[in-house]
Amino acid sequence: MDAPAVLSALRAVSDPDLHKDIVTLGFVKDLRIEGGRVGFTIELTTPACPVKDAMQEQARQAVAAVPGVSEVEVTMTAAVRTAHNPASQQAPVPGVRNVIAVGAGKGGVGKTTVA
């Protein structure tokens, strides 16, 4: 059992929204193999992922099926990716990590709540 075998098994786990496997999407981080013990982190793009638990269990089962694996440790994390436009000359808002644009629209849809 080696890293390519583990990564190959993890290709069976896909993100239901992005329709790609978690290896291709770069969600698998910190792969560790010590004897029959395998550990890794799945880093999602949002901490509120509704299928996080199911994805964790799918990954655990996929890796556990690899010959030679005796124990699997899956850690789930999230890193919200920010949009950055390097061509922009405007400095980012100090102390603000993310900016959400709220446009005009139909009344009663939550613009004030979001703002």
HUBEL-V623007 format. One line per field, one symbol per residue. phi: phi as a letter, one per 30 degrees, with the letter a starting at -180 (. if undefined). Layout:
# HUBEL-V623007
phi = ???
This chain:
# HUBEL-V623007
phi = .bedddddddddcbdddchbdddddiddbhdbbbiccbbacccddbdcddceddddddddddddddejdcbbbcccbbbddcdbcddddddddeicdbbcdccdaedicjddddd
